[in-house]
Amino acid sequence: MNLRITPPDGILEASISLPSSKSLSNRALILRALTPDGEGTISNLAQCDDTDVLSAALTQGRDAREVNIGAAGTAMRFLTAYYAATDGSDIVLDGSDRMRHRPIHALVDALRQAGADIEYVAEDGFPPLRIRGRKLAGGEVKVKADISSQYISALLMTGPVMTNGLTLTLEGEIASRPYILMTLTMMAERGVEADFTGNTITVPAASYRPGDFTIEGDWSAAAFWYEIAAVSSGFVGLDGLKLPSKQGDSVVSEIFTHLGINTADGEDADLDLLASPDQDARINYDFSDCPDLAQAVIATCALLGIPFKFTGLHSLRIKETDRIEAMRRELLKIGVNVAVTGDDLMEWDGRRTPIFEMPRFDTYDDHRMAMALAAVSIFIPGIVINDAEVVSKSYPTFWDDMRSAGFTVIDASEPSENDADDK
């Protein structure tokens, strides 16, 4: 599905009910599954591909023999630990072609230290995995902390059901620390208090306390509405969010103060995004703690003409796609040549080159690519987003919400007044 997008005719005014947080939802599902008898209800569970496949896999329980989670990276990591720690499970855990090229050796190595029985079915270090579940011994385990915080969260959530609990030493610079803190907070809400001192997290052997979860809106999804508000100088009200939030990506409200958007308690919505004339002349930011915000912020700076230097991007190389290379390629289509250094740095000096054709953006099977590039339509009406259905991974109603905000979003095969620009 390729979509052509044009902006509202007048000043943008939008009231958006955000989808539920998939990060909170996925953790809630695992914690409930690890609670004795699986007790507890989850209200406002995310309705998206990632959460759907995780929920479906857990519904099958230990009797499942093969589970394919598609492109859901969180499900792959959380289920690897869950099945390894579930006595009696015997399963092959597989995914999409891209998933088969996303490394998982750091998590498997750590689980093996805890006593897990996991084999690589094909290429060492990558899915699919053959997992034979057992009661894990736990104890002292080391894991590389600079690849993905989801490895750490997967280990932490299964720590209480290990015989000796878990003493987890994080090696290297810790990536996405707020997501680890989110996991620990949710565990504490279910009666398991861990100690996080220095680079060591100690989780006691314990049973999770039954209870109910209520999932708040998704701050990662909110980033794209901050982008739209900044680029349009319009008004956006967001429902489903709160400040403070256990979601680390709520820092987007702080980042966008440098891009001309202030966040205030709403009158008709939970939060209002208010345009401000105050913008920084240049943005420098380290995304180590919030890599999922990077694409929205990069695109915003490119559209507003604000030079930037962004670091802490190394984990973007192993997401749904190589997000660093994907953003570099797609921004060239609007005359923005971003310099990339190594796996960590993206920089732009603010200069543009002319473009001579209507941009048609590729999405690389990445939901955040599609959403980050949608706002280009405000400056270049009639752009096309290829394979736009990828948003179903985290935000299935994104295009409907764009329409409700006044954007025209149509099948790219339909005639448009901009068709002449495509020739």
VENRA-V799132 format. One record per pair of residues at least 24 apart in sequence whose ideal C-beta (glycine too) atoms are under 10 Angstrom apart, sorted by the first residue. I is the first residue (numbers start at 1). J is the second residue. D is the distance in whole Angstrom. If there is no record, write none. Layout:
# VENRA-V799132
i = (I/I)
j = (J/J)
d = (D/D)
This chain:
# VENRA-V799132
i = (1/1/1/1/1/1/1/1/1/1/2/2/2/2/2/2/2/2/2/2/2/2/3/3/3/3/3/3/3/3/3/3/3/3/3/3/3/3/3/3/3/4/4/4/4/4/4/4/4/4/4/4/4/4/4/4/4/4/4/4/4/4/5/5/5/5/5/5/5/5/5/5/5/5/5/5/5/5/5/5/5/5/5/5/6/6/6/6/6/6/6/6/6/6/6/6/6/6/7/7/7/7/7/7/7/7/7/7/7/7/7/7/7/7/7/8/8/8/8/8/8/8/8/9/9/10/10/11/11/11/11/11/11/12/12/12/12/12/12/12/12/12/12/12/12/12/13/13/13/13/13/13/13/14/14/14/14/14/14/14/14/14/14/14/14/14/14/14/14/14/15/15/15/15/15/15/15/15/15/15/15/15/16/16/16/16/16/16/16/16/16/16/16/16/16/16/16/16/16/16/16/17/17/17/17/17/17/17/17/17/17/18/18/18/18/18/18/18/18/18/18/18/18/18/18/18/18/18/18/18/19/19/19/19/19/19/19/19/19/19/19/19/19/19/19/19/19/19/19/20/20/20/20/20/20/20/20/20/20/20/20/20/21/21/21/21/21/21/21/21/21/21/21/21/21/21/21/21/21/21/21/22/22/22/22/22/22/22/22/22/22/22/22/22/22/22/22/22/23/23/23/23/23/23/23/23/23/23/23/23/23/23/23/23/23/23/23/23/24/24/24/24/24/24/24/24/24/24/24/24/24/24/24/25/25/25/25/25/25/25/25/25/26/26/26/26/26/26/26/26/26/26/26/26/26/26/27/27/27/27/27/27/27/27/27/27/27/27/27/27/27/28/28/28/28/28/28/28/29/29/29/29/29/29/29/29/29/30/30/30/30/30/30/30/30/30/30/30/30/30/30/31/31/31/31/31/31/31/31/31/31/31/32/32/32/32/32/32/32/33/33/33/33/33/33/33/33/33/33/34/34/34/34/34/34/34/34/34/34/34/34/34/34/34/35/35/35/35/35/35/35/35/35/36/36/36/36/36/37/38/39/39/39/39/39/40/40/40/40/40/40/40/41/41/41/41/41/42/42/42/42/43/43/43/43/44/44/44/44/44/44/45/45/45/46/46/46/46/46/46/46/47/47/47/47/48/48/48/48/48/48/48/48/48/48/48/49/49/49/49/49/49/49/49/50/50/50/50/50/50/51/51/51/51/52/52/52/53/53/53/54/54/54/57/57/57/57/58/60/61/61/61/62/62/62/62/62/62/62/63/63/63/63/64/64/64/64/64/65/65/65/65/66/66/66/66/66/66/67/67/67/67/67/67/67/68/68/68/68/68/68/68/68/69/69/69/69/69/69/70/70/70/70/70/70/71/71/71/71/71/71/71/71/71/71/71/71/71/72/72/72/72/72/73/73/73/73/73/73/73/73/73/73/74/74/74/74/75/75/76/76/76/76/76/76/76/76/77/77/77/77/77/77/77/77/77/77/77/77/78/78/78/78/78/78/78/79/79/79/80/80/80/80/80/80/80/80/80/80/80/80/80/80/81/81/81/81/81/81/81/81/81/81/81/81/81/81/81/81/81/81/82/82/82/82/82/82/83/83/83/83/83/83/83/83/84/84/84/84/84/84/84/84/84/84/84/84/84/84/84/84/84/85/85/85/85/85/85/85/85/85/85/85/85/85/85/85/85/85/85/86/86/86/86/86/86/86/87/87/87/87/87/87/88/88/88/88/89/89/89/89/90/90/90/90/90/91/91/91/91/91/91/92/92/92/92/92/92/92/93/93/93/93/93/93/93/94/94/94/94/94/95/95/95/95/96/96/96/97/98/98/98/98/98/98/99/99/99/99/100/100/100/101/101/101/102/102/102/102/102/102/103/103/103/103/104/104/104/104/104/104/105/105/105/106/106/106/106/106/106/106/106/106/106/107/107/107/107/107/107/107/107/107/108/109/109/109/109/109/110/110/110/110/110/110/110/110/110/110/110/111/111/111/111/111/111/111/112/112/113/113/113/113/113/113/113/113/113/114/114/114/114/114/114/114/114/114/114/114/114/115/115/115/115/115/116/135/135/135/136/136/136/136/136/137/137/137/137/138/138/138/138/138/138/138/138/138/139/139/139/139/139/140/140/140/140/140/140/140/141/141/141/141/141/142/142/142/142/142/142/142/143/143/143/143/143/143/144/144/144/144/144/145/145/145/145/145/145/145/145/145/145/145/146/146/146/146/146/146/146/146/146/146/147/147/147/147/147/147/148/148/148/148/148/148/148/149/149/149/149/149/149/149/149/149/149/149/149/149/149/150/150/150/150/150/150/151/152/152/152/152/152/152/152/153/153/153/153/153/153/153/154/155/155/155/156/156/156/156/156/156/156/156/156/156/157/157/157/157/157/157/157/157/158/159/159/159/159/159/159/159/159/159/160/160/160/160/160/160/160/160/160/160/160/161/161/161/161/161/161/162/162/162/163/164/164/165/165/165/165/165/165/165/166/166/166/166/166/166/167/167/167/167/167/167/168/168/168/168/168/168/168/169/169/169/169/169/170/170/170/170/170/171/172/173/173/173/173/174/174/174/175/175/175/175/175/175/176/176/176/176/176/176/176/176/176/176/177/177/177/177/178/178/178/178/178/178/178/178/178/179/179/179/179/179/179/179/180/180/181/181/181/182/182/182/182/182/183/184/185/186/186/189/189/215/216/216/216/216/216/216/216/216/217/217/217/217/217/217/218/218/218/218/219/219/219/219/219/219/219/219/219/219/219/219/219/220/220/220/220/220/220/220/220/220/220/220/220/220/221/221/221/221/221/221/221/221/221/221/221/221/222/222/222/222/222/222/222/222/222/222/222/223/223/223/223/223/223/223/223/223/223/223/223/223/223/223/223/223/223/224/224/224/224/224/224/224/224/224/224/224/224/224/224/224/224/224/224/225/225/225/225/225/225/225/225/225/225/225/226/226/226/226/226/226/226/226/226/226/226/226/226/227/227/227/227/227/227/227/227/227/227/227/227/227/227/227/227/227/227/227/227/228/228/228/228/228/228/228/228/228/228/228/228/228/229/229/229/229/229/229/229/229/229/229/229/229/230/230/230/230/230/230/230/230/230/230/230/230/230/230/230/230/230/230/230/231/231/231/231/231/231/231/231/231/231/231/231/231/232/232/232/232/232/232/232/232/233/233/233/233/233/233/233/234/234/234/234/234/235/235/235/235/236/236/236/236/236/236/236/236/236/237/237/237/237/237/237/237/237/238/238/238/238/238/238/238/239/239/239/239/239/240/240/240/241/241/241/241/242/242/243/243/247/248/248/248/248/249/249/249/249/249/250/251/251/251/251/251/252/252/252/252/252/255/255/255/255/255/255/255/255/256/256/256/256/258/258/258/258/258/258/258/259/259/259/259/259/259/260/260/260/261/279/279/279/280/280/280/281/281/281/282/282/282/282/282/282/282/283/283/283/283/283/284/284/284/284/284/285/285/285/285/286/286/286/286/286/287/287/287/287/287/287/287/287/288/288/288/288/288/291/291/291/291/292/292/292/292/292/293/293/294/294/294/294/294/294/294/295/295/295/295/295/295/295/295/295/295/295/295/295/296/296/296/296/296/297/298/298/298/298/298/298/298/298/298/298/299/299/299/299/299/299/299/299/299/299/299/299/299/300/300/301/301/301/301/301/302/302/302/302/302/302/302/302/302/302/302/302/302/302/303/303/303/303/303/303/303/303/304/304/305/305/305/305/305/306/306/307/307/307/307/307/308/308/308/308/308/308/309/309/309/309/309/309/309/310/310/310/310/310/310/311/311/311/311/311/311/312/312/313/313/313/313/313/313/314/314/314/314/315/315/316/316/316/316/317/317/317/318/319/319/319/319/320/320/320/320/320/320/320/320/320/320/321/321/321/321/321/321/321/321/322/322/323/323/323/323/323/325/326/326/326/326/326/326/326/326/326/326/327/327/327/327/327/327/329/329/329/330/330/330/330/330/330/330/330/330/330/331/331/331/331/331/332/333/333/333/333/333/333/333/333/333/333/334/334/334/334/334/334/334/335/355/356/357/357/357/358/358/358/358/358/358/358/358/358/358/359/359/359/359/359/360/360/360/360/360/361/361/361/361/362/362/363/363/363/363/363/364/365/365/366/366/366/367/367/367/367/367/367/367/368/368/368/370/370/370/371/371/371/371/374/374/374/374/374/375/375/377/377/377/377/378/380/380/381/381/381/381/381/381/382/382/382/382/382/382/382/382/382/383/383/383/384/384/384/384/384/385/385/386/388)
j = (385/386/387/388/389/390/399/411/412/413/360/361/363/384/385/386/387/388/389/411/412/413/370/374/377/383/384/385/386/387/388/389/391/399/402/408/409/410/411/412/414/358/360/377/381/382/383/384/385/388/408/409/410/411/412/413/414/415/416/418/419/422/361/373/374/375/376/377/378/380/381/382/383/384/385/388/399/402/403/407/408/409/410/412/377/378/380/381/382/383/406/407/408/409/410/416/417/418/228/231/232/234/375/376/377/378/379/380/381/382/402/405/406/407/408/232/234/378/402/405/406/407/408/406/408/234/406/232/233/234/235/275/406/228/229/231/232/233/234/235/236/275/378/405/406/407/232/234/235/236/237/405/406/225/228/229/232/234/235/236/237/238/269/273/401/402/404/405/406/407/235/236/237/238/239/266/268/269/272/401/404/405/217/221/222/224/225/228/236/237/238/239/240/269/273/397/398/401/402/404/405/217/237/238/239/240/269/270/397/401/404/216/217/218/219/220/221/222/224/225/238/239/240/241/269/270/271/395/397/401/44/46/47/48/51/215/217/218/220/221/222/240/391/394/395/396/397/398/401/44/45/46/47/48/51/214/215/216/217/218/221/240/45/46/51/182/215/216/217/218/219/220/221/222/240/241/245/246/247/249/394/46/47/48/49/50/51/52/54/72/74/215/218/220/221/393/394/395/50/51/74/150/153/178/179/182/183/186/215/218/219/220/246/247/248/249/292/394/51/182/183/185/186/213/214/215/216/217/218/219/245/246/247/50/51/52/54/55/74/213/215/218/50/51/53/54/55/72/74/75/77/78/79/150/153/215/54/74/78/153/154/156/157/179/182/183/185/186/187/213/215/186/189/190/212/213/214/215/54/55/57/58/59/75/78/82/213/54/58/74/75/78/79/81/82/153/154/157/158/183/186/157/160/183/186/187/189/190/192/208/211/213/58/190/208/210/211/212/213/57/58/59/61/78/79/82/86/157/208/58/81/82/85/86/157/158/159/160/161/187/190/192/207/208/160/161/190/191/207/208/209/210/211/161/207/208/209/210/210/210/208/209/210/211/212/190/208/209/210/211/212/213/210/211/212/213/214/212/213/214/215/212/213/214/215/213/214/215/216/217/240/213/214/215/215/217/218/221/394/395/396/392/395/396/397/72/218/221/367/391/392/393/394/395/396/397/75/367/390/391/392/393/394/396/74/75/367/392/393/394/75/215/393/394/392/393/396/79/95/393/78/79/82/82/83/91/93/82/91/86/88/89/86/87/88/89/90/91/133/88/89/90/91/89/90/91/92/93/89/90/91/92/91/92/93/94/128/130/91/92/93/94/95/128/131/92/93/94/95/96/99/127/128/93/94/95/96/99/127/94/95/96/98/99/393/95/96/97/98/99/102/320/321/365/366/367/390/393/96/99/320/393/394/98/99/102/104/148/150/318/319/320/393/148/150/153/154/99/150/102/104/107/127/128/129/150/154/102/104/106/107/148/149/150/151/152/153/154/155/107/150/151/153/154/157/158/129/131/154/104/107/108/111/116/118/127/129/131/150/151/154/155/158/107/108/110/111/114/116/118/131/136/150/151/153/154/155/156/157/158/159/131/133/154/157/158/161/111/116/118/129/131/132/133/158/108/111/112/114/115/116/117/118/129/131/132/133/134/136/154/155/158/111/114/115/116/131/133/134/135/136/138/154/155/157/158/159/160/161/162/131/133/134/135/136/158/161/132/133/134/135/136/161/132/133/134/135/131/132/133/134/117/130/131/132/133/128/129/130/131/132/133/119/121/127/128/129/130/131/118/121/127/128/129/130/131/121/122/127/128/129/126/127/128/129/127/320/365/365/319/320/321/364/365/366/126/127/128/320/126/127/128/126/127/318/126/127/148/318/319/320/127/147/148/318/129/147/148/150/151/318/144/147/151/142/143/144/145/146/147/148/151/152/171/143/144/147/148/150/151/152/154/155/151/141/142/143/144/151/141/142/143/144/151/152/154/155/166/168/169/136/141/143/151/154/155/158/136/141/137/138/139/140/141/142/143/155/168/138/139/140/141/155/158/159/162/163/164/166/168/139/141/162/163/164/158/161/162/163/161/162/163/164/166/162/163/164/166/162/163/164/165/166/167/168/203/205/163/164/165/166/167/164/166/167/168/169/200/202/166/167/168/169/201/167/168/169/170/171/199/200/168/169/170/171/172/201/170/171/172/173/175/169/170/171/172/173/174/175/176/177/180/199/170/171/172/173/174/175/176/288/314/315/172/175/314/315/317/318/175/176/179/291/315/318/319/174/175/176/177/178/179/180/181/182/183/248/289/291/315/175/176/179/180/183/315/175/176/177/179/180/183/184/201/179/180/182/183/184/186/187/183/183/201/203/180/183/184/186/187/192/194/196/201/203/183/184/186/187/190/192/203/208/203/187/192/194/201/202/203/204/205/206/187/190/191/192/194/203/204/205/206/207/208/192/203/205/206/207/208/203/204/205/205/204/205/192/194/202/203/204/205/206/194/201/202/203/204/205/195/200/201/202/203/204/194/196/199/200/201/202/203/198/199/200/201/202/196/198/199/200/201/199/199/199/288/312/314/199/288/289/288/289/291/312/314/315/248/249/287/288/289/290/291/292/312/315/248/288/289/290/245/246/247/248/249/250/251/289/290/247/248/249/289/290/291/292/248/289/246/248/289/245/246/247/248/249/246/246/246/213/246/213/246/240/240/241/242/245/246/247/250/270/241/242/245/247/270/271/247/249/394/395/243/245/246/247/248/249/250/251/252/253/290/292/293/247/248/249/250/252/290/292/293/296/368/371/394/395/249/292/296/367/368/371/391/394/395/397/398/401/247/249/250/252/253/256/263/271/273/293/296/249/251/252/253/255/256/290/292/293/294/295/296/297/299/300/368/371/372/252/293/295/296/299/300/368/370/371/372/373/374/375/391/395/398/401/402/252/261/271/273/296/371/375/398/401/402/405/252/253/255/256/259/261/263/273/293/296/297/300/375/252/256/259/261/293/295/296/297/298/299/300/301/303/304/371/372/373/374/375/378/261/273/296/300/371/374/375/377/378/401/402/405/407/256/259/260/261/262/263/272/273/274/275/300/375/256/258/259/260/261/273/275/276/279/296/297/299/300/301/303/304/306/375/378/259/260/261/299/300/302/303/304/375/376/377/378/379/275/303/375/378/379/405/406/407/260/261/275/276/277/304/378/273/275/378/405/406/272/273/274/275/261/266/269/271/272/273/274/275/405/266/267/268/269/270/271/272/273/263/266/269/270/271/272/273/266/268/269/270/271/269/270/271/266/269/270/271/270/271/270/271/290/289/290/292/293/289/290/291/292/293/290/285/287/289/290/293/290/292/293/296/297/283/285/287/290/293/296/297/300/293/296/297/300/282/283/284/285/297/301/306/283/297/300/301/304/306/300/304/306/300/304/305/306/306/307/308/306/307/350/306/307/308/309/348/349/350/307/308/309/310/348/308/309/310/311/347/309/310/311/312/310/311/312/313/344/311/312/313/314/315/316/344/346/312/313/314/315/344/315/316/319/323/316/319/323/368/394/368/372/319/323/324/327/346/368/372/319/323/324/326/327/330/366/368/369/370/371/372/373/368/371/372/373/375/372/323/324/327/328/331/336/338/346/348/372/327/330/331/334/336/368/369/371/372/373/374/375/376/372/375/331/336/338/348/350/327/330/331/334/335/336/338/348/350/352/372/375/376/379/331/334/336/375/376/378/379/380/350/379/336/348/350/351/352/348/350/347/348/349/350/351/338/346/347/348/349/350/339/341/345/346/347/348/349/338/344/345/346/347/348/341/342/344/345/346/347/344/345/340/342/343/344/345/346/342/343/344/345/343/344/343/344/346/368/342/343/344/343/364/366/368/369/363/364/365/366/367/368/369/390/393/394/362/363/364/365/366/368/369/390/364/366/364/366/368/369/372/364/361/362/363/364/365/366/368/369/372/373/364/366/368/369/372/373/361/362/364/359/360/361/362/363/364/369/372/373/376/359/361/372/373/376/359/357/358/359/360/361/362/373/376/380/383/359/361/373/376/379/380/383/359/380/421/421/422/423/382/383/384/416/418/419/420/421/422/423/383/384/385/421/422/384/385/386/412/422/385/386/387/388/386/387/387/388/389/390/391/390/390/393/390/391/393/391/392/393/394/395/396/398/393/394/395/395/398/399/395/398/399/402/398/399/402/407/409/402/407/402/407/408/409/407/418/421/407/408/416/417/418/421/408/412/416/417/418/419/420/421/422/412/418/421/412/413/416/418/422/409/412/412/412)
d = (9/9/7/5/5/9/9/7/9/10/8/10/10/6/7/5/7/7/10/7/4/7/9/9/10/9/7/5/8/9/4/9/10/7/9/10/5/7/7/6/10/9/9/9/9/6/7/5/8/10/8/8/5/7/4/9/7/10/6/8/9/9/10/9/6/9/8/4/9/9/8/7/6/8/7/9/9/7/10/6/7/5/8/9/6/9/10/4/6/8/10/7/4/8/8/8/9/8/9/9/7/9/9/10/5/5/9/9/6/10/10/9/7/6/8/8/8/9/10/7/3/6/8/7/9/9/8/8/8/5/7/10/9/7/8/9/4/8/3/7/7/10/8/6/6/9/10/6/5/8/9/8/7/7/8/8/9/7/7/5/7/9/10/9/8/9/7/4/7/9/9/8/4/8/7/9/7/6/10/10/8/8/9/9/9/10/6/9/7/7/6/7/9/8/10/9/10/5/9/7/7/8/10/8/4/6/9/9/9/8/9/9/4/6/8/10/5/6/10/8/6/7/4/6/10/9/10/8/9/9/10/6/7/6/10/10/7/5/10/6/10/8/10/7/5/7/7/8/9/5/6/4/7/8/8/9/4/7/6/6/9/7/10/6/10/9/6/6/6/4/7/7/8/10/9/9/9/9/6/9/9/4/9/6/9/5/5/10/9/9/7/9/6/8/9/9/5/9/9/10/8/9/9/10/7/7/9/10/9/8/9/7/9/7/9/8/9/10/10/7/10/10/7/8/9/5/7/10/8/10/10/7/7/8/5/10/8/8/10/8/5/9/7/6/10/5/9/9/5/7/10/6/10/9/9/10/10/9/8/7/10/10/7/9/7/6/10/5/9/9/10/7/10/9/9/4/9/7/6/6/9/6/10/9/8/10/9/8/8/10/10/5/8/8/6/9/8/5/8/9/9/6/10/9/6/7/9/6/9/6/9/8/8/9/8/9/9/9/7/10/5/9/9/10/10/7/8/9/10/10/10/7/8/9/7/7/10/7/6/10/9/10/9/6/10/10/7/9/8/4/7/6/8/10/6/7/9/7/8/9/9/9/4/8/9/8/9/9/5/5/6/7/10/9/5/7/9/7/5/8/7/7/7/5/7/9/6/4/8/8/8/8/10/6/7/10/7/10/8/9/10/10/10/7/9/9/9/9/9/9/7/6/5/7/6/9/9/9/9/10/5/5/8/8/6/6/9/9/6/6/8/9/10/9/9/10/10/9/9/10/7/7/9/9/9/9/8/8/9/8/10/8/5/8/5/4/8/8/7/9/8/9/9/8/9/6/9/9/9/7/6/7/7/5/8/7/9/10/6/8/5/7/9/10/10/9/8/5/6/8/9/10/9/7/8/5/8/7/9/9/6/5/9/7/9/7/5/9/6/6/9/6/10/6/9/9/9/7/9/8/10/8/10/9/7/6/9/8/7/9/7/7/10/10/6/9/9/9/10/8/7/9/6/10/9/9/9/9/7/10/6/7/10/4/6/10/8/5/10/10/7/10/7/5/7/9/9/9/8/7/6/7/7/9/7/8/6/7/10/9/7/10/10/7/10/9/6/9/8/10/9/9/10/9/9/4/6/9/7/5/9/9/9/8/8/6/10/10/9/9/9/4/9/5/10/9/5/9/8/9/4/7/6/9/5/8/6/8/7/9/10/7/8/8/9/8/10/7/8/8/5/9/10/10/9/4/9/10/5/7/9/4/8/9/10/9/8/10/6/5/5/9/9/9/6/8/10/7/7/3/9/9/8/8/5/7/10/8/8/5/8/8/10/6/9/6/7/5/8/9/9/6/6/5/8/6/8/9/6/4/8/10/5/7/10/9/9/8/9/10/7/7/9/6/9/8/6/9/9/6/5/7/6/9/9/7/8/9/6/8/9/9/7/9/6/7/10/9/10/8/10/9/9/10/10/6/5/9/9/5/8/5/10/9/7/9/9/8/8/4/9/6/7/9/9/9/8/8/10/5/7/4/8/7/9/9/6/10/8/10/8/8/9/9/8/7/8/10/9/9/9/8/8/5/7/8/10/10/5/7/9/5/8/8/9/6/10/9/7/9/8/10/8/8/10/10/8/8/6/8/5/7/9/9/7/5/6/10/3/6/4/5/5/8/10/8/7/8/4/8/7/7/9/8/5/8/7/9/10/6/7/5/7/10/10/8/5/8/6/10/10/6/7/6/7/9/10/8/5/6/10/9/9/4/6/5/7/4/6/9/9/9/7/9/8/4/5/7/5/10/9/7/8/8/7/8/7/10/7/6/7/9/10/6/7/9/8/5/4/7/8/4/5/10/9/8/9/9/9/8/10/8/7/10/9/10/9/9/9/8/5/8/10/8/6/6/8/4/9/9/10/9/10/9/9/7/5/7/10/7/9/7/10/6/6/6/10/8/7/10/9/9/9/9/8/8/7/8/9/3/8/8/9/7/9/9/5/9/6/7/6/4/7/6/10/10/8/9/8/8/8/10/6/6/9/6/9/9/7/5/5/4/8/9/8/7/4/9/8/9/7/8/5/8/10/9/9/9/7/5/8/7/9/6/5/8/10/9/9/4/7/7/7/9/10/7/9/9/7/8/9/6/8/8/8/8/6/7/10/9/7/6/7/6/8/9/7/8/8/5/10/10/9/8/2/8/9/8/5/7/9/6/9/8/9/10/9/9/10/8/7/10/9/5/6/6/10/10/10/5/8/8/8/9/9/6/7/6/7/8/7/10/10/5/8/9/9/8/9/8/8/7/7/9/6/10/4/8/4/5/8/6/8/9/9/9/8/9/5/10/8/9/5/7/9/8/10/7/9/9/10/10/10/9/8/10/7/5/10/8/9/9/8/8/6/8/10/10/8/9/10/9/7/10/5/10/9/8/9/8/5/9/8/4/7/10/9/9/8/8/10/10/9/5/9/10/8/9/4/7/10/7/7/10/8/7/9/9/10/10/10/7/9/9/9/10/8/10/9/6/8/8/5/8/6/8/6/9/7/9/8/10/9/8/8/9/10/9/5/8/10/6/5/10/8/10/8/7/10/9/5/10/10/9/9/9/10/8/5/10/7/10/8/7/9/8/9/9/5/10/10/10/4/8/7/10/9/6/10/5/5/5/8/8/10/8/9/10/10/5/9/8/7/10/8/10/9/9/10/8/6/10/5/7/5/8/9/5/7/8/10/8/5/10/9/10/10/7/9/5/9/9/10/9/9/7/9/8/9/7/7/7/7/9/10/8/9/8/4/9/9/8/5/8/6/3/8/7/5/7/9/8/6/6/5/8/7/8/9/5/5/8/9/6/9/9/9/5/5/7/8/9/7/10/6/6/9/9/9/5/9/6/6/9/10/10/7/6/7/7/9/5/8/8/8/7/9/8/7/9/6/9/10/9/8/8/10/6/10/8/9/10/9/7/8/6/7/7/7/9/8/9/9/7/10/7/7/10/9/7/8/9/7/5/7/8/10/10/8/8/4/8/8/10/7/5/8/8/9/8/6/8/8/8/5/4/9/9/7/4/6/10/9/8/10/9/3/8/8/8/9/5/6/8/8/9/8/9/7/9/9/10/10/7/9/8/8/9/9/10/6/10/9/6/10/8/5/7/10/8/4/8/8/7/5/10/8/9/9/10/6/9/8/9/7/7/8/7/8/9/8/9/9/10/10/9/4/6/9/6/7/9/7/10/9/10/7/9/9/10/5/7/9/4/8/7/9/9/10/10/9/10/10/8/9/6/7/7/6/9/10/9/9/10/6/9/8/9/7/8/6/5/4/9/9/8/7/6/9/9/9/10/7/8/5/8/10/9/9/7/5/7/9/9/10/6/5/8/9/7/9/9/9/7/6/7/6/8/5/5/9/9/10/8/9/9/10/10/5/9/10/10/7/8/10/9/7/6/4/7/8/8/8/7/10/10/8/4/6/5/9/7/10/8/9/8/7/7/7/9/9/10/8/8/5/10/7/10/6/10/10/10/10/10/8/8/9/9/8/9/8/10/5/7/9/9/7/9/6/9/10/10/10/9/9/10/8/9/4/8/7/9/9/9/9/9/6/9/9/6/8/7/9/10/8/10/7/7/9/6/7/7/9/6/9/9/4/5/9/5/7/9/10/10/4/8/6/8/8/5/6/10/9/5/7/5/7/9/5/9/8/6/9/6/10/8/5/7/4/5/7/10/8/9/8/9/9/8/9/7/6/10/9/8/8/7/8/9/10/10/9/7/9/9/9/9/9/10/9/9/9/6/9/9/9/6/8/3/8/10/6/8/10/9/10/5/10/9/9/8/9/8/8/9)
